[in-house]
Amino acid sequence: MSQKVQRILFVCLGNICRSPLAEALFQSEIEARNLVNQFKLDSCGTNGVHDGERADVRTRRNAMIHGINIPHVSRRIKLADITDFDLILTMDDSINQKVLKICMNDEQRAKVKLFRTFDEKNPGADVPDPWFGGDEGFENVFQIIKENTDIWVNRLC
């Protein structure tokens, strides 16, 4: 009997910094644990401004320093995502509220969680948007997402 595939969607504002990084880090972690067949991953944004673009060059550069490739191309969230995914992880409270407004019922709303829900240092905090910061902001976001990716993988496996 095969195990059910867990479908996880990562969501931020433009889908060029935080959510594609979270998707790539989660992918890397499940590959390292030989769990790839147990998950289907994707990421998207709420505003669609960057649809069709690759992740921000600063995000990609920072990820590559850590050996992580981000091949994702940005897209906007759609209603089908709410039904198609089992878990929808949002990068901050503002994004969380926008995704909840798309949901049609309590079952769908129950899928939506803040990415840092189980953060050991700051439970429920936002993953800061590094867009306006320098390299240190992108490294800080990388570390936050890496730590919380480990927490989610441990909880889901």
N, C-alpha and C positions, 0 to 999 in steps of 0.2 A: 504494500500500500504506500503510495507516495504522499509526502508531506505537502500541505497547502503552501503555496507561494505567498509570501507577505508582500503586498504592494505598498510602497512608501513614496510619498510625494513631499518634496522640500519646497517651501514657498518663501520668497522675499519680495521686494518691491519691483525691481527691474529684471531679475533673473540673470544678473551679470556678475554679482559678487558673492553674496552669502549662500544662496540656495544651490548654485552649481558647485560651489566648493563643498558644501555639505553632501551633495550627491556623490561627488568624486571621492571624498574621504570615506564615506560609508561603503562605496564600491571597493575601495582599497582594503578596508578592514574585513569585509566579507570574503574577499579573495584570499587574504592572508589566513583566514580561518577555514577555508574550503567550504564556504556557505553560499556561494554564488547562486546555486540552484534553488535556494530557499527565498530569494528576494527578487522583486522587480522594482527598479528605482527610476525616478525622474525628478525634474525640478521645473519650476515655472515662476512667473512673477505676477503681481496683481495689476500692473499698469500697462504692459504691452509696448512701452516706449522703445524698447530695445529688441523687439521681435526679430528673429533671424540673425542676430549678432552673436558672436562668440563672447565668452566671459571677458570681463574687463582685463586688459593686459596686466595690470598690477596684481590682480587676483591670480592670474595664470602664472606670472613670474614668481610670486611668493610660493605658490603651490609647487612649482617645479624645483625650487630650492629644497623642498622636503621630499622630492621624488614623486609628486602627485601630478598627473596629467588631467586637464579638464577639457574634454572634447565637446561638451554640451553647447548647443545653440539655443539662445533664449526664445522663450515663448510665453504667452499670457495664459493664465489659468482659465479653464472653461468648466461649465457645469458638468460635463461628462467626467472630469477629473474627480469630482466629489463622489460620484457613484463608483468609479473604477478603482479608486485607491482605498486601502484598508486603514491607512494612517497618514494623516496630513500634518507635517511638522512645519510650523511657521516660525520665522526668525525674530519677530517682535510682536508686541501687543497690538500695534496698529494693523499689521498684516493679518494677525489672528482675527481681529474684528472684521476686516474686509472679507476674509474667507468665510467666516461664520454667516455673514449676510447672504452669501451665495447659497448656503445650505437650505434645503427645502424642509427638513424635518429633524427631530432630535437624534435619530440614528446617524444621520450625516454629521450633525454638529458634534457628536461624541467622538468622531474620528479626528477632529481638529485639536491639536495640542501644540503648546509652545515648545520649541526645540529644547529650551533649557528647563523644562519642567522638573527634571530630576538632577539638575546641576548641584553638585555637592557644596560649592562655594556660594552660589547665589541662585537658589531655586526660583524658576519662573522669570528670571531676568531676560531682558532683550539681548539678542546678539547685536552688538552695535554695527551700524552701517559704516563701512570704512571709506565710502565714496569720497568724502571731503577731506580725509586725513592723509597722512604720509605713509611711508613704508611700515612704520611701527604700528599703525592702525590695522593694516592688512595682516601683519604677523600676529597681533593680538587676536583678531578674528579667527585666524587659522588655529591658534591654540585653543580658543574657546570651543570652536566647532570640533576639533580633534578630541578634546576631553569628553564632550557630550556625545559624540559619535560612539566612543567606547562604551559609554553608559547605555545608550540605546541598544547597541548590538548585544551587550550582556543581558539586558532586560528581555529582548525579543528572542534570544536563542536558548 
